[in-house]
């Protein structure tokens, strides 16, 4: 009887360890997906505020942020991004939500 009880406990521990491993992988998946999802969104530069390190873009839908088309002000991850564009430029850009703020992390003038 004791041997059966021992193997039952051993089996339960093995199953729980496997379940925890699967849960850990599932928990890590969204973070990895966000890093890999650098889908660009099209837009048009409306205003550049170098002093505040902000850029106003009229943009299409940003799927990964579940954001409909609109005109909005973004912070920029790197101030040098503001030197790549001028008001009126058609652009493709990547935006992310970082510590509660919407931030442009990449930007390219579209041809």
C-alpha positions in Angstrom: 0.0 0.0 0.0 2.8 2.5 0.8 4.6 1.8 -2.5 1.4 2.5 -4.5 0.9 5.7 -2.5 4.5 6.8 -3.2 4.1 6.2 -7.0 0.8 8.1 -7.0 2.5 11.1 -5.4 5.4 10.8 -7.8 3.1 10.7 -10.8 1.1 13.8 -9.5 4.4 15.7 -9.0 5.5 14.9 -12.6 2.2 16.0 -14.0 2.2 19.2 -12.1 5.8 20.0 -13.1 4.8 19.5 -16.8 1.7 21.7 -16.3 3.8 24.5 -14.8 6.2 24.2 -17.7 3.4 24.6 -20.2 2.0 27.6 -18.3 5.4 29.2 -18.2 5.7 28.9 -22.0 2.2 30.3 -22.5 2.9 33.2 -20.3 6.1 34.0 -22.2 4.4 33.8 -25.6 2.6 37.3 -25.6 5.9 39.1 -24.8 7.7 37.3 -27.6 4.9 38.0 -30.0 5.0 41.7 -29.2 8.7 41.9 -29.8 8.4 40.1 -33.1 5.4 42.1 -34.3 7.0 45.1 -35.8 4.3 45.6 -38.5 4.5 49.0 -39.9 1.5 51.4 -40.2 1.1 54.0 -42.9 0.6 57.7 -42.0 1.3 61.3 -42.7 3.3 63.6 -40.5 1.2 66.5 -39.3 3.5 68.2 -36.8 7.0 67.7 -35.3 7.9 69.0 -31.9 11.6 68.5 -31.4 11.7 70.3 -28.1 9.1 68.0 -26.6 10.4 64.9 -28.5 6.9 64.3 -30.0 5.4 63.8 -33.4 1.8 64.1 -34.6 0.8 61.5 -37.2 -2.5 60.9 -39.1 -2.4 57.2 -39.3 -4.3 54.1 -40.4 -5.3 51.3 -38.1 -2.6 50.0 -35.7 -3.7 46.4 -35.3 -1.3 45.3 -32.6 -2.4 48.3 -30.4 -6.1 47.8 -31.4 -6.2 51.4 -32.4 -8.5 52.7 -35.2 -7.3 55.3 -37.8 -6.9 58.8 -36.2 -4.5 61.7 -35.8 -2.6 61.6 -32.6 0.6 62.7 -30.8 3.3 60.1 -30.2 6.5 60.2 -28.2 9.6 59.0 -30.0 11.9 56.4 -28.7 15.0 58.1 -30.2 15.1 61.9 -30.8 17.0 61.2 -34.0 13.8 59.8 -35.6 12.5 63.4 -35.8 15.4 64.4 -38.1 14.3 61.7 -40.7 11.0 63.3 -41.5 9.2 66.7 -42.2 5.6 67.9 -42.0 3.6 66.5 -44.9 5.8 63.4 -45.4 4.0 60.1 -46.0 5.6 57.5 -43.7 5.5 54.0 -42.5 6.2 53.6 -38.8 6.1 51.2 -35.8 4.4 52.3 -32.6 4.5 50.5 -29.3 2.9 51.1 -25.9 5.8 51.6 -23.4 5.0 52.3 -19.8 1.5 53.6 -20.7 2.7 55.9 -23.5 2.4 55.4 -27.2 5.9 55.6 -28.7 7.2 55.6 -32.3 10.2 53.2 -32.3 10.8 53.2 -36.1 9.9 55.5 -39.0 10.6 55.6 -42.7 9.5 58.0 -45.4 7.5 56.0 -47.9 8.1 56.4 -51.6 
